[in-house]
């Protein structure tokens, strides 16, 4: 089916609103709480989203300038995400939240008018405008999960998880490659149960390798917010089994993932 960018943008706006509802009532001391992402506070999570929203807007509006700035950043040592977090740690929670709202509003306005197939530069391979919006939604949901976990909140899963799950499936090969392993040739059938009991599927029905389980659990694993052992996911076949150990739906260096519940980080 053709991608309707307006629908993707509307879903990103809705995901943003859910996160804002949580952030808007935080006391300054809560912005300084450390999240499950080791060394990152709630403030760091918001600043991370804001920074890369601004970067994505630049990639859409001035791609040559973006390429030059991205090349300069990537030439420096150290993980880009960690360097961004360190750079903005002097912000107050109020300042970080205002930046996120401002940057996200600019992103939504810039991307809603684009053709979904527009190719944009990024820190890794170029991506389409539709892929950019999907990635921003995935990042918002994943970093929002870190905030929710920090505050002891349980989020209600929504139909927007399908975007996150789709990105998780599409990055199967990347998950192996970023960990220095060859991308598998064998297809994997993914069957996930959505928030209202609906079945979401990817891959050929006759694939020997399968992943089955709740969509929310799959999204938590591919964004590395939960260890597979703490979910109801079931993998059949060597490729599917290895994938759940490596799954990484986001760009950048290989993530270490989260340890099983009860084990030290």
VENWOKA-V818349 format. One record per residue. RES is the residue in one small letter. SS is DSSP state (H for helix, E for strand, L for the rest). PSI is psi in whole degrees, -180 to 180 (999 if undefined). Layout:
RES:SS:PSI
RES:SS:PSI
This chain:
x:L:144
x:L:147
x:L:129
x:L:105
x:H:-33
x:H:-36
x:H:-43
x:H:-45
x:H:-40
x:H:-39
x:H:-37
x:H:-40
x:H:-40
x:H:-41
x:H:-38
x:H:-43
x:H:-39
x:H:-41
x:H:-41
x:H:-37
x:H:-37
x:H:-47
x:H:-30
x:L:-19
x:L:9
x:L:139
x:L:159
x:H:-36
x:H:-30
x:H:-28
x:H:-23
x:L:1
x:L:139
x:E:135
x:L:175
x:L:-19
x:L:108
x:L:127
x:L:-5
x:L:130
x:E:174
x:H:-41
x:H:-41
x:H:-38
x:H:-44
x:H:-43
x:H:-37
x:H:-48
x:H:-43
x:H:-44
x:H:-47
x:H:-21
x:H:-49
x:H:-42
x:H:-41
x:H:-37
x:H:-42
x:H:-39
x:H:-30
x:H:-29
x:H:-26
x:L:72
x:H:-34
x:H:-42
x:H:-40
x:H:-47
x:H:-43
x:H:-45
x:H:-38
x:H:-43
x:H:-41
x:H:-40
x:H:-43
x:H:-20
x:L:-16
x:L:157
x:L:153
x:L:157
x:L:133
x:H:-45
x:H:-41
x:H:-39
x:H:-38
x:H:-45
x:H:-44
x:H:-37
x:H:-32
x:L:22
x:L:-9
x:L:-8
x:L:147
x:L:168
x:H:-41
x:H:-42
x:H:-42
x:H:-41
x:H:-42
x:H:-40
x:H:-46
x:H:-45
x:H:-42
x:H:-46
x:H:-41
x:H:-39
x:H:-43
x:H:-39
x:H:-49
x:H:-42
x:H:-37
x:H:-37
x:H:-24
x:L:-23
x:L:-2
x:L:154
x:L:134
x:L:-23
x:L:-2
x:L:128
x:E:128
x:E:144
x:L:151
x:L:-176
x:L:-23
x:L:-133
x:L:153
x:L:157
x:E:159
x:E:162
x:H:-40
x:H:-42
x:H:-36
x:H:-46
x:H:-41
x:H:-42
x:H:-39
x:H:-36
x:H:-43
x:H:-45
x:H:-41
x:H:-44
x:H:-43
x:H:-46
x:H:-31
x:H:-33
x:H:-40
x:H:-42
x:H:-45
x:H:-44
x:H:-39
x:H:-39
x:H:-1
x:L:29
x:L:147
x:L:120
x:L:148
x:L:122
x:L:146
x:L:172
x:L:-18
x:L:-17
x:H:-23
x:H:-36
x:H:-43
x:H:-44
x:H:-41
x:H:-43
x:H:-38
x:H:-40
x:H:-43
x:H:-24
x:L:20
x:H:-53
x:H:-42
x:H:-39
x:H:-37
x:H:-46
x:H:-45
x:L:-21
x:L:15
x:L:23
x:L:148
x:L:142
x:L:134
x:L:151
x:L:-28
x:L:133
x:L:157
x:E:131
x:E:126
x:E:124
x:E:113
x:E:144
x:E:119
x:L:178
x:L:-26
x:L:21
x:L:0
x:L:154
x:E:126
x:E:131
x:E:149
x:E:149
x:L:163
x:L:143
x:L:-28
x:L:13
x:L:139
x:L:-30
x:E:132
x:E:152
x:E:127
x:E:148
x:E:-172
x:E:140
x:H:-40
x:H:-42
x:H:-42
x:H:-44
x:H:-39
x:H:-36
x:H:-46
x:H:-20
x:L:5
x:L:41
x:L:-11
x:L:148
x:L:144
x:H:-29
x:H:-20
x:H:18
x:L:175
x:L:15
x:L:142
x:E:126
x:E:136
x:E:128
x:L:153
x:H:-37
x:H:-48
x:H:-41
x:H:-45
x:H:-36
x:H:-44
x:H:-20
x:H:-23
x:H:-11
x:L:131
x:L:106
x:L:-2
x:L:158
x:L:175
x:L:-169
x:L:159
x:L:130
x:L:150
x:L:-17
x:L:-176
x:L:143
x:L:162
x:L:153
x:L:135
x:L:-15
x:L:148
x:L:147
x:L:999
